[in-house]
Amino acid sequence: MINDGNTKVIARLHKQLSPRALNIYNPFFEEAGINAVFLLFYNSDPKPLVDGIKNLNFSGAVTVGFETDADFAKLVDEHDESSRIVNRVGFIKNENGKLKGYYQGGKGQLLSVQSVTSVAGKELVIVGAGNVVKSLLSEISKLANLPKSVIVLNRTISKLEEFNKYNFVKEVGEIKDISSIRGDVLINATHLGGSVVDNIFTEKVVRNFNAVSDVTFETEDTNLITIARKLKKKNATGWDMFTYQGLVVLETILDIKIDPQILKRHVIAGLSQTVK
Ligand SMILES: NC(=O)c1ccc[n+]([C@@H]2O[C@H](COP(=O)([O-])OP(=O)(O)OC[C@H]3O[C@@H](n4cnc5c(N)ncnc54)[C@H](OP(=O)(O)O)[C@@H]3O)[C@@H](O)[C@H]2O)c1
């Protein structure tokens, strides 16, 4: 943090005292020589927090404690397409006094996958149908070079229908069908391997792919990642995704390029302390 009067303030908004990631972004700013600071503000009512961003002319905010709250989305002045697609605000950018809502999950996971393998012309299998997947498919649809095909699997199949609108989605189906499916890249975007014990991603499943990508940040060494490493498959972990979704937030709010390698080092150091 340089703190010379031009320091950009990014807020972490939460319902309660929750300092996770302060120990990631502040040391990262220090090492990268970025004139910015990441500070926690908390209140069970998000309105005074959002008003504060505008009134105090902060550069932006990460909405961590409120990102699953659909009502929170009404507090900002406008929405980027990434936010409209999931009807959630993952972060806010203050654009000359107007607060614009964005969502970073899909682009974060796509960049994480692309850090280990290209998706152009590839066969992708995506597991999940939540906000990350909605956002990921939207980001894929914007690529100049699309994957050859995408299969989306989920536990609840009724949530998959809407994905048929994408021409590149070849098939949707139940998670239990995964053992008969082959592809280039396997992407997990569910709670499996984090808060939920994973009995789905077995060695037999992972053998059918060349690369895997995981999502949880509760641990980096999930069952899926451990199997992928054992089988010498390319792999992007949930901590890589955490890094890239952070990169999306910082590049958007601060209008600068972020070095993912330096940021990943701080993600590892910070999450190792706070995620037990
Ligand atoms: N690393 C990062 O930086 C980062 C950033 C954002 C999110 N995440 C993680 O990404 C994951 C997805 O986030 P999201 O916002 O998309 O969540 P979401 O909208 O709540 O969707 C959750 C997904 O997980 C599936 N799921 C939950 N429990 C399951 C179980 N027992 N068996 C099989 N599938 C199960 C759900 O299936 P149903 O539809 O059948 O319920 C759904 O597809 C979360 O674990 C989140 O913590 C990580």
The ligand as a Tripos MOL2 file, in Angstrom:
@<TRIPOS>MOLECULE
LIG
   48    52     1     0     0
SMALL
NO_CHARGES

@<TRIPOS>ATOM
      1 N1        -12.5330  -21.0480   -6.0600 N.am      1 LIG1
      2 C1        -13.2860  -19.9580   -6.1420 C.2       1 LIG1
      3 O1        -12.7880  -18.8420   -6.2210 O.2       1 LIG1
      4 C2        -14.7820  -20.0720   -6.1870 C.ar      1 LIG1
      5 C3        -15.5520  -18.9840   -6.6070 C.ar      1 LIG1
      6 C4        -16.9390  -19.1540   -6.6920 C.ar      1 LIG1
      7 C5        -17.5200  -20.3590   -6.3240 C.ar      1 LIG1
      8 N2        -16.7330  -21.3720   -5.8900 N.ar      1 LIG1
      9 C6        -17.3230  -22.6730   -5.5170 C.3       1 LIG1
     10 O2        -17.9450  -23.1880   -6.6850 O.3       1 LIG1
     11 C7        -19.0150  -24.0580   -6.3340 C.3       1 LIG1
     12 C8        -20.2310  -23.7200   -7.1790 C.3       1 LIG1
     13 O3        -20.6520  -22.3920   -6.8420 O.3       1 LIG1
     14 P1        -22.0710  -21.8500   -7.3580 P.3       1 LIG1
     15 O4        -22.1300  -20.4350   -6.9500 O.co2     1 LIG1
     16 O5        -22.2840  -22.2230   -8.7780 O.co2     1 LIG1
     17 O6        -23.0430  -22.6940   -6.4210 O.3       1 LIG1
     18 P2        -24.6000  -22.9960   -6.6290 P.3       1 LIG1
     19 O7        -25.2140  -22.0010   -7.5420 O.co2     1 LIG1
     20 O8        -25.1520  -23.1500   -5.2490 O.co2     1 LIG1
     21 O9        -24.5890  -24.4410   -7.3360 O.3       1 LIG1
     22 C9        -24.1450  -25.5540   -6.6210 C.3       1 LIG1
     23 C10       -23.9290  -26.7140   -7.5610 C.3       1 LIG1
     24 O10       -23.3920  -27.7980   -6.7700 O.3       1 LIG1
     25 C11       -24.2330  -28.9470   -6.9450 C.3       1 LIG1
     26 N3        -24.2470  -29.7540   -5.7260 N.ar      1 LIG1
     27 C12       -24.4130  -29.3260   -4.4530 C.ar      1 LIG1
     28 N4        -24.4010  -30.3740   -3.6020 N.ar      1 LIG1
     29 C13       -24.2180  -31.4860   -4.3760 C.ar      1 LIG1
     30 C14       -24.1220  -32.8710   -4.0910 C.ar      1 LIG1
     31 N5        -24.2260  -33.3470   -2.8250 N.pl3     1 LIG1
     32 N6        -23.9340  -33.7520   -5.1160 N.ar      1 LIG1
     33 C15       -23.8360  -33.2950   -6.3850 C.ar      1 LIG1
     34 N7        -23.9340  -31.9740   -6.7190 N.ar      1 LIG1
     35 C16       -24.1260  -31.0940   -5.7130 C.ar      1 LIG1
     36 C17       -25.6030  -28.3630   -7.2250 C.3       1 LIG1
     37 O11       -26.4110  -29.3730   -7.8070 O.3       1 LIG1
     38 P3        -28.0250  -29.2580   -7.7500 P.3       1 LIG1
     39 O12       -28.4160  -28.3140   -8.8430 O.co2     1 LIG1
     40 O13       -28.4670  -30.6510   -7.9700 O.co2     1 LIG1
     41 O14       -28.3720  -28.7270   -6.3670 O.co2     1 LIG1
     42 C18       -25.2200  -27.2320   -8.1870 C.3       1 LIG1
     43 O15       -24.9500  -27.7330   -9.4750 O.3       1 LIG1
     44 C19       -19.2250  -23.8750   -4.8270 C.3       1 LIG1
     45 O16       -18.6860  -24.9790   -4.1440 O.3       1 LIG1
     46 C20       -18.4470  -22.5910   -4.5160 C.3       1 LIG1
     47 O17       -17.9420  -22.5740   -3.1880 O.3       1 LIG1
     48 C21       -15.3860  -21.2600   -5.8210 C.ar      1 LIG1
@<TRIPOS>BOND
     1     1     2 1
     2     2     3 2
     3     2     4 1
     4     4     5 ar
     5     4    48 ar
     6     5     6 ar
     7     6     7 ar
     8     7     8 ar
     9     8     9 1
    10     8    48 ar
    11     9    10 1
    12     9    46 1
    13    10    11 1
    14    11    12 1
    15    11    44 1
    16    12    13 1
    17    13    14 1
    18    14    15 2
    19    14    16 1
    20    14    17 1
    21    17    18 1
    22    18    19 2
    23    18    20 1
    24    18    21 1
    25    21    22 1
    26    22    23 1
    27    23    24 1
    28    23    42 1
    29    24    25 1
    30    25    26 1
    31    25    36 1
    32    26    27 ar
    33    26    35 ar
    34    27    28 ar
    35    28    29 ar
    36    29    30 ar
    37    29    35 ar
    38    30    31 1
    39    30    32 ar
    40    32    33 ar
    41    33    34 ar
    42    34    35 ar
    43    36    37 1
    44    36    42 1
    45    37    38 1
    46    38    39 2
    47    38    40 1
    48    38    41 1
    49    42    43 1
    50    44    45 1
    51    44    46 1
    52    46    47 1
@<TRIPOS>SUBSTRUCTURE
     1 LIG1         1 GROUP 0 **** ****
